[in-house]
């Protein structure tokens, strides 16, 4: 019999994000690695923010559909990786911790991608995001459309980088959920976890403005039930992400070549 899950409670996640993060249709429940992956994905995506306190172990275990002992093992692994810390005392608990030298770590991660790998990932993201937006325009119910409008407003009002990351991740997951396809929602989560914070490397104010404007047009297309336009705008957003990451990656190739030349002199 499937383990019953309860709403996300004080995790701070939206219903959409929690539905995706705590569903395990693609893997058996109860495994430590599943719990580690789900929580680390939430942290990398910005759905769980730096300094945010997790629910009690009993509550979180029930939410994720795992045994308490399994969750404790997962939290121990996350502590070893520096993704959470445990504080004692009346106001203690398990808290999310951002990685030190985050920008430097992101640049190192980008270096791990080849240009071919970034293009391939972009193609995959475009296919998933485009179909999700198209189906959302066809299938979204009024409450889901209202949710998209609210998440768009949250993104507009965000100022901190962490707030922008969370608002963007929640918006993308909400579009996938509005497509009424659990598989698409899970696939969107996996892809965003893979690319993670790289999407926000060297983002400028103009980038954020264009980012918001494109998503505002997408919501308008979904409201108007214009599925072709919604798909086109989603694909354009991914294409813009991919071009920017490719430019950054090519700059690293040039820098690495120059440094290699200096070493050889």
Buried (B, 14 or more C-beta within 10 A) or exposed (E): EEEEBEEBBEBBBBEBBBBBBBBBEEEEBBBBEBBBBBBBBBBBBBBBBBEBBBBBBEBBBBBBBBBBEBBBBBBEBBBEEEBBEEEEEEEEBBBBBEBEEEEEEBBEBBBEBEEEEBBEBBEBBBBBBBBBBBBBBBBBEEEBBEBBBBBBEBBEEBEEBBBBBBBBBBBBBBBBBBBBBBEBBBBBBBBBBBBBBBBBBEBEEEEBEEBBEBBBBBBBBBBEBBBEBBBBBBBBBBBBBBEBBBEBBEEBEEEEEEEEEEEEE
